[in-house]
Amino acid sequence: MPLIEEPEKAIRLARAIASDISLYNEEKIKDGIEKDTFYDAVAGELEEGRELYRSRISPDLFQRTNYYDRAVIDIILRSKGHIKSRLW
């Protein structure tokens, strides 16, 4: 499979991975947000997602952009704004 080199496709991939993480780890995410330990609570899942993302896009695009990190915030954290947290 050829590596993704187009930014739009890389953004879609990052958002799809973040969406899957959110879907399959709802309780961990909720607990992590409530306790202000989100990144620790889903560290393994986030790293696994990052490695999948890195393996599918060109190294140059990976190093020049932060699409995956933005997707984690946009797809996972922003959608959980209703959860009580000390952060917001």
Secondary structure, DSSP 4 states (H G I P E B T S, - for coil): -PPB--HHHHHHHHHHHHHHHHHHTHHHHHHHHHTT-HHHHTHHHHHHHHHHHHHHB-HHHHHH--HHHHHIIIIIIGGGTTS--S--
